[in-house]
Amino acid sequence: MATTIALSAKSHKELILLKVEEGFKNMDELVRKLIIEHKKNKLIKSSEKIRKRMKELNLSLSDLIE
């Protein structure tokens, strides 16, 4: 089921250019890829925070598992 979203003309143009440059068949593929990349970035940042905090507390992964 298709849905319409409101975008500024500038954002629409940038999405169209990105779609063409990256070779996506349609806008849905592009948006799904952007969502996945965003989620990956959030996971990476969270992982970095956890690793930093573990280091501060002198903990290893095995300490957390036990």
PDB file of N, CA, C and O in Angstrom:
ATOM      1  N   MET A   1       0.848  -1.176   0.000  1.00  0.00           N
ATOM      2  CA  MET A   1       0.000   0.000   0.000  1.00  0.00           C
ATOM      3  C   MET A   1       0.895   1.241   0.000  1.00  0.00           C
ATOM      4  O   MET A   1       1.677   1.445   0.929  1.00  0.00           O
ATOM      5  N   ALA A   2       0.783   2.043  -1.008  1.00  0.00           N
ATOM      6  CA  ALA A   2       1.600   3.247  -1.146  1.00  0.00           C
ATOM      7  C   ALA A   2       1.066   4.374  -0.269  1.00  0.00           C
ATOM      8  O   ALA A   2      -0.137   4.491  -0.032  1.00  0.00           O
ATOM      9  N   THR A   3       1.998   5.196   0.204  1.00  0.00           N
ATOM     10  CA  THR A   3       1.661   6.341   1.035  1.00  0.00           C
ATOM     11  C   THR A   3       2.410   7.554   0.509  1.00  0.00           C
ATOM     12  O   THR A   3       3.509   7.431  -0.033  1.00  0.00           O
ATOM     13  N   THR A   4       1.820   8.703   0.669  1.00  0.00           N
ATOM     14  CA  THR A   4       2.442   9.952   0.242  1.00  0.00           C
ATOM     15  C   THR A   4       2.993  10.668   1.464  1.00  0.00           C
ATOM     16  O   THR A   4       2.356  10.699   2.517  1.00  0.00           O
ATOM     17  N   ILE A   5       4.194  11.247   1.316  1.00  0.00           N
ATOM     18  CA  ILE A   5       4.759  12.062   2.385  1.00  0.00           C
ATOM     19  C   ILE A   5       5.107  13.431   1.815  1.00  0.00           C
ATOM     20  O   ILE A   5       5.380  13.565   0.622  1.00  0.00           O
ATOM     21  N   ALA A   6       5.095  14.437   2.667  1.00  0.00           N
ATOM     22  CA  ALA A   6       5.406  15.796   2.236  1.00  0.00           C
ATOM     23  C   ALA A   6       6.889  16.070   2.453  1.00  0.00           C
ATOM     24  O   ALA A   6       7.422  15.827   3.536  1.00  0.00           O
ATOM     25  N   LEU A   7       7.548  16.574   1.423  1.00  0.00           N
ATOM     26  CA  LEU A   7       8.960  16.945   1.482  1.00  0.00           C
ATOM     27  C   LEU A   7       9.140  18.311   0.854  1.00  0.00           C
ATOM     28  O   LEU A   7       8.347  18.741   0.016  1.00  0.00           O
ATOM     29  N   SER A   8      10.190  18.977   1.273  1.00  0.00           N
ATOM     30  CA  SER A   8      10.521  20.228   0.597  1.00  0.00           C
ATOM     31  C   SER A   8      11.030  19.874  -0.803  1.00  0.00           C
ATOM     32  O   SER A   8      11.455  18.744  -1.047  1.00  0.00           O
ATOM     33  N   ALA A   9      10.985  20.822  -1.695  1.00  0.00           N
ATOM     34  CA  ALA A   9      11.472  20.593  -3.059  1.00  0.00           C
ATOM     35  C   ALA A   9      12.954  20.217  -3.047  1.00  0.00           C
ATOM     36  O   ALA A   9      13.390  19.373  -3.829  1.00  0.00           O
ATOM     37  N   LYS A  10      13.718  20.838  -2.165  1.00  0.00           N
ATOM     38  CA  LYS A  10      15.145  20.551  -2.067  1.00  0.00           C
ATOM     39  C   LYS A  10      15.387  19.108  -1.631  1.00  0.00           C
ATOM     40  O   LYS A  10      16.212  18.410  -2.221  1.00  0.00           O
ATOM     41  N   SER A  11      14.669  18.663  -0.601  1.00  0.00           N
ATOM     42  CA  SER A  11      14.823  17.287  -0.123  1.00  0.00           C
ATOM     43  C   SER A  11      14.407  16.288  -1.196  1.00  0.00           C
ATOM     44  O   SER A  11      15.065  15.265  -1.386  1.00  0.00           O
ATOM     45  N   HIS A  12      13.329  16.581  -1.888  1.00  0.00           N
ATOM     46  CA  HIS A  12      12.848  15.710  -2.958  1.00  0.00           C
ATOM     47  C   HIS A  12      13.905  15.585  -4.057  1.00  0.00           C
ATOM     48  O   HIS A  12      14.180  14.486  -4.540  1.00  0.00           O
ATOM     49  N   LYS A  13      14.486  16.702  -4.442  1.00  0.00           N
ATOM     50  CA  LYS A  13      15.509  16.702  -5.480  1.00  0.00           C
ATOM     51  C   LYS A  13      16.727  15.889  -5.046  1.00  0.00           C
ATOM     52  O   LYS A  13      17.272  15.113  -5.830  1.00  0.00           O
ATOM     53  N   GLU A  14      17.153  16.071  -3.788  1.00  0.00           N
ATOM     54  CA  GLU A  14      18.308  15.334  -3.279  1.00  0.00           C
ATOM     55  C   GLU A  14      18.032  13.835  -3.228  1.00  0.00           C
ATOM     56  O   GLU A  14      18.917  13.033  -3.527  1.00  0.00           O
ATOM     57  N   LEU A  15      16.823  13.452  -2.855  1.00  0.00           N
ATOM     58  CA  LEU A  15      16.466  12.033  -2.834  1.00  0.00           C
ATOM     59  C   LEU A  15      16.453  11.439  -4.241  1.00  0.00           C
ATOM     60  O   LEU A  15      16.916  10.317  -4.451  1.00  0.00           O
ATOM     61  N   ILE A  16      15.929  12.184  -5.189  1.00  0.00           N
ATOM     62  CA  ILE A  16      15.915  11.717  -6.578  1.00  0.00           C
ATOM     63  C   ILE A  16      17.345  11.520  -7.076  1.00  0.00           C
ATOM     64  O   ILE A  16      17.652  10.503  -7.699  1.00  0.00           O
ATOM     65  N   LEU A  17      18.220  12.488  -6.804  1.00  0.00           N
ATOM     66  CA  LEU A  17      19.611  12.382  -7.230  1.00  0.00           C
ATOM     67  C   LEU A  17      20.294  11.184  -6.566  1.00  0.00           C
ATOM     68  O   LEU A  17      21.031  10.448  -7.221  1.00  0.00           O
ATOM     69  N   LEU A  18      20.053  10.991  -5.287  1.00  0.00           N
ATOM     70  CA  LEU A  18      20.634   9.871  -4.564  1.00  0.00           C
ATOM     71  C   LEU A  18      20.133   8.541  -5.132  1.00  0.00           C
ATOM     72  O   LEU A  18      20.906   7.597  -5.289  1.00  0.00           O
ATOM     73  N   LYS A  19      18.859   8.476  -5.434  1.00  0.00           N
ATOM     74  CA  LYS A  19      18.262   7.275  -6.016  1.00  0.00           C
ATOM     75  C   LYS A  19      18.957   6.925  -7.327  1.00  0.00           C
ATOM     76  O   LYS A  19      19.305   5.768  -7.559  1.00  0.00           O
ATOM     77  N   VAL A  20      19.156   7.912  -8.174  1.00  0.00           N
ATOM     78  CA  VAL A  20      19.796   7.686  -9.475  1.00  0.00           C
ATOM     79  C   VAL A  20      21.264   7.319  -9.294  1.00  0.00           C
ATOM     80  O   VAL A  20      21.745   6.358  -9.895  1.00  0.00           O
ATOM     81  N   GLU A  21      21.979   8.084  -8.465  1.00  0.00           N
ATOM     82  CA  GLU A  21      23.409   7.844  -8.245  1.00  0.00           C
ATOM     83  C   GLU A  21      23.676   6.453  -7.680  1.00  0.00           C
ATOM     84  O   GLU A  21      24.651   5.805  -8.061  1.00  0.00           O
ATOM     85  N   GLU A  22      22.828   5.997  -6.788  1.00  0.00           N
ATOM     86  CA  GLU A  22      23.032   4.710  -6.130  1.00  0.00           C
ATOM     87  C   GLU A  22      22.382   3.556  -6.874  1.00  0.00           C
ATOM     88  O   GLU A  22      22.585   2.395  -6.519  1.00  0.00           O
ATOM     89  N   GLY A  23      21.607   3.863  -7.897  1.00  0.00           N
ATOM     90  CA  GLY A  23      21.023   2.824  -8.744  1.00  0.00           C
ATOM     91  C   GLY A  23      19.820   2.089  -8.167  1.00  0.00           C
ATOM     92  O   GLY A  23      19.578   0.932  -8.512  1.00  0.00           O
ATOM     93  N   PHE A  24      19.079   2.738  -7.307  1.00  0.00           N
ATOM     94  CA  PHE A  24      17.879   2.109  -6.768  1.00  0.00           C
ATOM     95  C   PHE A  24      16.778   2.121  -7.820  1.00  0.00           C
ATOM     96  O   PHE A  24      16.667   3.052  -8.617  1.00  0.00           O
ATOM     97  N   LYS A  25      15.966   1.066  -7.805  1.00  0.00           N
ATOM     98  CA  LYS A  25      14.875   0.955  -8.776  1.00  0.00           C
ATOM     99  C   LYS A  25      13.748   1.937  -8.481  1.00  0.00           C
ATOM    100  O   LYS A  25      13.114   2.466  -9.394  1.00  0.00           O
ATOM    101  N   ASN A  26      13.510   2.170  -7.204  1.00  0.00           N
ATOM    102  CA  ASN A  26      12.424   3.070  -6.821  1.00  0.00           C
ATOM    103  C   ASN A  26      12.748   3.745  -5.492  1.00  0.00           C
ATOM    104  O   ASN A  26      13.725   3.407  -4.822  1.00  0.00           O
ATOM    105  N   MET A  27      11.920   4.686  -5.138  1.00  0.00           N
ATOM    106  CA  MET A  27      12.144   5.472  -3.927  1.00  0.00           C
ATOM    107  C   MET A  27      12.001   4.617  -2.666  1.00  0.00           C
ATOM    108  O   MET A  27      12.684   4.861  -1.671  1.00  0.00           O
ATOM    109  N   ASP A  28      11.120   3.621  -2.704  1.00  0.00           N
ATOM    110  CA  ASP A  28      10.929   2.766  -1.542  1.00  0.00           C
ATOM    111  C   ASP A  28      12.218   2.026  -1.193  1.00  0.00           C
ATOM    112  O   ASP A  28      12.577   1.933  -0.019  1.00  0.00           O
ATOM    113  N   GLU A  29      12.917   1.502  -2.194  1.00  0.00           N
ATOM    114  CA  GLU A  29      14.190   0.831  -1.949  1.00  0.00           C
ATOM    115  C   GLU A  29      15.196   1.776  -1.302  1.00  0.00           C
ATOM    116  O   GLU A  29      15.899   1.400  -0.364  1.00  0.00           O
ATOM    117  N   LEU A  30      15.260   2.994  -1.806  1.00  0.00           N
ATOM    118  CA  LEU A  30      16.176   3.990  -1.259  1.00  0.00           C
ATOM    119  C   LEU A  30      15.849   4.288   0.204  1.00  0.00           C
ATOM    120  O   LEU A  30      16.740   4.278   1.054  1.00  0.00           O
ATOM    121  N   VAL A  31      14.601   4.547   0.492  1.00  0.00           N
ATOM    122  CA  VAL A  31      14.201   4.893   1.856  1.00  0.00           C
ATOM    123  C   VAL A  31      14.457   3.718   2.801  1.00  0.00           C
ATOM    124  O   VAL A  31      14.932   3.923   3.919  1.00  0.00           O
ATOM    125  N   ARG A  32      14.150   2.496   2.371  1.00  0.00           N
ATOM    126  CA  ARG A  32      14.423   1.332   3.214  1.00  0.00           C
ATOM    127  C   ARG A  32      15.914   1.209   3.504  1.00  0.00           C
ATOM    128  O   ARG A  32      16.299   0.901   4.632  1.00  0.00           O
ATOM    129  N   LYS A  33      16.763   1.447   2.495  1.00  0.00           N
ATOM    130  CA  LYS A  33      18.211   1.395   2.684  1.00  0.00           C
ATOM    131  C   LYS A  33      18.669   2.475   3.661  1.00  0.00           C
ATOM    132  O   LYS A  33      19.513   2.213   4.519  1.00  0.00           O
ATOM    133  N   LEU A  34      18.123   3.682   3.541  1.00  0.00           N
ATOM    134  CA  LEU A  34      18.475   4.768   4.454  1.00  0.00           C
ATOM    135  C   LEU A  34      18.079   4.434   5.887  1.00  0.00           C
ATOM    136  O   LEU A  34      18.813   4.750   6.824  1.00  0.00           O
ATOM    137  N   ILE A  35      16.936   3.805   6.062  1.00  0.00           N
ATOM    138  CA  ILE A  35      16.478   3.409   7.395  1.00  0.00           C
ATOM    139  C   ILE A  35      17.423   2.365   7.985  1.00  0.00           C
ATOM    140  O   ILE A  35      17.799   2.458   9.154  1.00  0.00           O
ATOM    141  N   ILE A  36      17.805   1.379   7.188  1.00  0.00           N
ATOM    142  CA  ILE A  36      18.735   0.344   7.653  1.00  0.00           C
ATOM    143  C   ILE A  36      20.069   0.966   8.050  1.00  0.00           C
ATOM    144  O   ILE A  36      20.624   0.636   9.098  1.00  0.00           O
ATOM    145  N   GLU A  37      20.582   1.859   7.218  1.00  0.00           N
ATOM    146  CA  GLU A  37      21.855   2.515   7.523  1.00  0.00           C
ATOM    147  C   GLU A  37      21.767   3.339   8.805  1.00  0.00           C
ATOM    148  O   GLU A  37      22.708   3.368   9.599  1.00  0.00           O
ATOM    149  N   HIS A  38      20.645   4.000   9.000  1.00  0.00           N
ATOM    150  CA  HIS A  38      20.440   4.783  10.223  1.00  0.00           C
ATOM    151  C   HIS A  38      20.459   3.864  11.449  1.00  0.00           C
ATOM    152  O   HIS A  38      21.098   4.179  12.453  1.00  0.00           O
ATOM    153  N   LYS A  39      19.762   2.735  11.365  1.00  0.00           N
ATOM    154  CA  LYS A  39      19.728   1.792  12.483  1.00  0.00           C
ATOM    155  C   LYS A  39      21.111   1.220  12.759  1.00  0.00           C
ATOM    156  O   LYS A  39      21.490   1.050  13.918  1.00  0.00           O
ATOM    157  N   LYS A  40      21.871   0.921  11.703  1.00  0.00           N
ATOM    158  CA  LYS A  40      23.236   0.429  11.886  1.00  0.00           C
ATOM    159  C   LYS A  40      24.094   1.461  12.604  1.00  0.00           C
ATOM    160  O   LYS A  40      24.843   1.128  13.523  1.00  0.00           O
ATOM    161  N   ASN A  41      23.981   2.709  12.181  1.00  0.00           N
ATOM    162  CA  ASN A  41      24.760   3.773  12.814  1.00  0.00           C
ATOM    163  C   ASN A  41      24.409   3.927  14.292  1.00  0.00           C
ATOM    164  O   ASN A  41      25.295   4.128  15.123  1.00  0.00           O
ATOM    165  N   LYS A  42      23.125   3.835  14.620  1.00  0.00           N
ATOM    166  CA  LYS A  42      22.715   3.912  16.023  1.00  0.00           C
ATOM    167  C   LYS A  42      23.302   2.761  16.823  1.00  0.00           C
ATOM    168  O   LYS A  42      23.752   2.956  17.952  1.00  0.00           O
ATOM    169  N   LEU A  43      23.300   1.570  16.252  1.00  0.00           N
ATOM    170  CA  LEU A  43      23.846   0.404  16.925  1.00  0.00           C
ATOM    171  C   LEU A  43      25.351   0.556  17.146  1.00  0.00           C
ATOM    172  O   LEU A  43      25.861   0.236  18.219  1.00  0.00           O
ATOM    173  N   ILE A  44      26.047   1.039  16.140  1.00  0.00           N
ATOM    174  CA  ILE A  44      27.495   1.247  16.256  1.00  0.00           C
ATOM    175  C   ILE A  44      27.806   2.268  17.342  1.00  0.00           C
ATOM    176  O   ILE A  44      28.707   2.050  18.151  1.00  0.00           O
ATOM    177  N   LYS A  45      27.076   3.375  17.373  1.00  0.00           N
ATOM    178  CA  LYS A  45      27.302   4.394  18.400  1.00  0.00           C
ATOM    179  C   LYS A  45      27.015   3.846  19.801  1.00  0.00           C
ATOM    180  O   LYS A  45      27.757   4.119  20.744  1.00  0.00           O
ATOM    181  N   SER A  46      25.952   3.086  19.924  1.00  0.00           N
ATOM    182  CA  SER A  46      25.627   2.494  21.228  1.00  0.00           C
ATOM    183  C   SER A  46      26.709   1.513  21.657  1.00  0.00           C
ATOM    184  O   SER A  46      27.105   1.482  22.822  1.00  0.00           O
ATOM    185  N   SER A  47      27.181   0.715  20.712  1.00  0.00           N
ATOM    186  CA  SER A  47      28.241  -0.243  20.999  1.00  0.00           C
ATOM    187  C   SER A  47      29.511   0.469  21.463  1.00  0.00           C
ATOM    188  O   SER A  47      30.167   0.024  22.405  1.00  0.00           O
ATOM    189  N   GLU A  48      29.851   1.560  20.810  1.00  0.00           N
ATOM    190  CA  GLU A  48      31.032   2.336  21.209  1.00  0.00           C
ATOM    191  C   GLU A  48      30.879   2.880  22.631  1.00  0.00           C
ATOM    192  O   GLU A  48      31.830   2.863  23.413  1.00  0.00           O
ATOM    193  N   LYS A  49      29.681   3.360  22.958  1.00  0.00           N
ATOM    194  CA  LYS A  49      29.434   3.866  24.312  1.00  0.00           C
ATOM    195  C   LYS A  49      29.571   2.754  25.344  1.00  0.00           C
ATOM    196  O   LYS A  49      30.156   2.950  26.409  1.00  0.00           O
ATOM    197  N   ILE A  50      29.025   1.587  25.018  1.00  0.00           N
ATOM    198  CA  ILE A  50      29.097   0.455  25.944  1.00  0.00           C
ATOM    199  C   ILE A  50      30.544   0.027  26.143  1.00  0.00           C
ATOM    200  O   ILE A  50      30.977  -0.204  27.272  1.00  0.00           O
ATOM    201  N   ARG A  51      31.295  -0.080  25.044  1.00  0.00           N
ATOM    202  CA  ARG A  51      32.703  -0.488  25.153  1.00  0.00           C
ATOM    203  C   ARG A  51      33.511   0.522  25.975  1.00  0.00           C
ATOM    204  O   ARG A  51      34.357   0.146  26.787  1.00  0.00           O
ATOM    205  N   LYS A  52      33.234   1.804  25.749  1.00  0.00           N
ATOM    206  CA  LYS A  52      33.939   2.840  26.508  1.00  0.00           C
ATOM    207  C   LYS A  52      33.621   2.715  27.997  1.00  0.00           C
ATOM    208  O   LYS A  52      34.516   2.794  28.839  1.00  0.00           O
ATOM    209  N   ARG A  53      32.360   2.524  28.309  1.00  0.00           N
ATOM    210  CA  ARG A  53      31.949   2.408  29.713  1.00  0.00           C
ATOM    211  C   ARG A  53      32.530   1.143  30.352  1.00  0.00           C
ATOM    212  O   ARG A  53      32.948   1.161  31.510  1.00  0.00           O
ATOM    213  N   MET A  54      32.553   0.049  29.591  1.00  0.00           N
ATOM    214  CA  MET A  54      33.137  -1.188  30.104  1.00  0.00           C
ATOM    215  C   MET A  54      34.617  -0.990  30.411  1.00  0.00           C
ATOM    216  O   MET A  54      35.121  -1.483  31.420  1.00  0.00           O
ATOM    217  N   LYS A  55      35.301  -0.273  29.544  1.00  0.00           N
ATOM    218  CA  LYS A  55      36.723  -0.010  29.762  1.00  0.00           C
ATOM    219  C   LYS A  55      36.923   0.837  31.019  1.00  0.00           C
ATOM    220  O   LYS A  55      37.835   0.583  31.805  1.00  0.00           O
ATOM    221  N   GLU A  56      36.065   1.848  31.206  1.00  0.00           N
ATOM    222  CA  GLU A  56      36.142   2.693  32.397  1.00  0.00           C
ATOM    223  C   GLU A  56      35.954   1.871  33.672  1.00  0.00           C
ATOM    224  O   GLU A  56      36.578   2.145  34.697  1.00  0.00           O
ATOM    225  N   LEU A  57      35.090   0.864  33.595  1.00  0.00           N
ATOM    226  CA  LEU A  57      34.794   0.019  34.751  1.00  0.00           C
ATOM    227  C   LEU A  57      35.699  -1.212  34.811  1.00  0.00           C
ATOM    228  O   LEU A  57      35.547  -2.067  35.683  1.00  0.00           O
ATOM    229  N   ASN A  58      36.636  -1.287  33.874  1.00  0.00           N
ATOM    230  CA  ASN A  58      37.573  -2.410  33.788  1.00  0.00           C
ATOM    231  C   ASN A  58      36.830  -3.741  33.698  1.00  0.00           C
ATOM    232  O   ASN A  58      37.151  -4.698  34.402  1.00  0.00           O
ATOM    233  N   LEU A  59      35.827  -3.779  32.813  1.00  0.00           N
ATOM    234  CA  LEU A  59      35.044  -4.995  32.598  1.00  0.00           C
ATOM    235  C   LEU A  59      35.327  -5.555  31.213  1.00  0.00           C
ATOM    236  O   LEU A  59      35.618  -4.817  30.271  1.00  0.00           O
ATOM    237  N   SER A  60      35.235  -6.876  31.111  1.00  0.00           N
ATOM    238  CA  SER A  60      35.343  -7.528  29.814  1.00  0.00           C
ATOM    239  C   SER A  60      34.000  -8.151  29.463  1.00  0.00           C
ATOM    240  O   SER A  60      33.089  -8.205  30.289  1.00  0.00           O
ATOM    241  N   LEU A  61      33.894  -8.612  28.246  1.00  0.00           N
ATOM    242  CA  LEU A  61      32.652  -9.256  27.824  1.00  0.00           C
ATOM    243  C   LEU A  61      32.385 -10.504  28.675  1.00  0.00           C
ATOM    244  O   LEU A  61      31.240 -10.779  29.034  1.00  0.00           O
ATOM    245  N   SER A  62      33.414 -11.234  28.987  1.00  0.00           N
ATOM    246  CA  SER A  62      33.246 -12.452  29.811  1.00  0.00           C
ATOM    247  C   SER A  62      32.736 -12.087  31.210  1.00  0.00           C
ATOM    248  O   SER A  62      32.003 -12.869  31.816  1.00  0.00           O
ATOM    249  N   ASP A  63      33.110 -10.921  31.729  1.00  0.00           N
ATOM    250  CA  ASP A  63      32.598 -10.471  33.034  1.00  0.00           C
ATOM    251  C   ASP A  63      31.078 -10.294  32.984  1.00  0.00           C
ATOM    252  O   ASP A  63      30.382 -10.571  33.960  1.00  0.00           O
ATOM    253  N   LEU A  64      30.585  -9.843  31.868  1.00  0.00           N
ATOM    254  CA  LEU A  64      29.154  -9.598  31.740  1.00  0.00           C
ATOM    255  C   LEU A  64      28.366 -10.893  31.538  1.00  0.00           C
ATOM    256  O   LEU A  64      27.208 -10.999  31.944  1.00  0.00           O
ATOM    257  N   ILE A  65      29.009 -11.866  30.909  1.00  0.00           N
ATOM    258  CA  ILE A  65      28.329 -13.132  30.629  1.00  0.00           C
ATOM    259  C   ILE A  65      28.197 -14.000  31.875  1.00  0.00           C
ATOM    260  O   ILE A  65      27.196 -14.694  32.056  1.00  0.00           O
ATOM    261  N   GLU A  66      29.199 -13.955  32.717  1.00  0.00           N
ATOM    262  CA  GLU A  66      29.204 -14.802  33.919  1.00  0.00           C
ATOM    263  C   GLU A  66      28.212 -14.362  34.954  1.00  0.00           C
ATOM    264  O   GLU A  66      28.108 -14.981  36.013  1.00  0.00           O
TER     265      GLU A  66
END
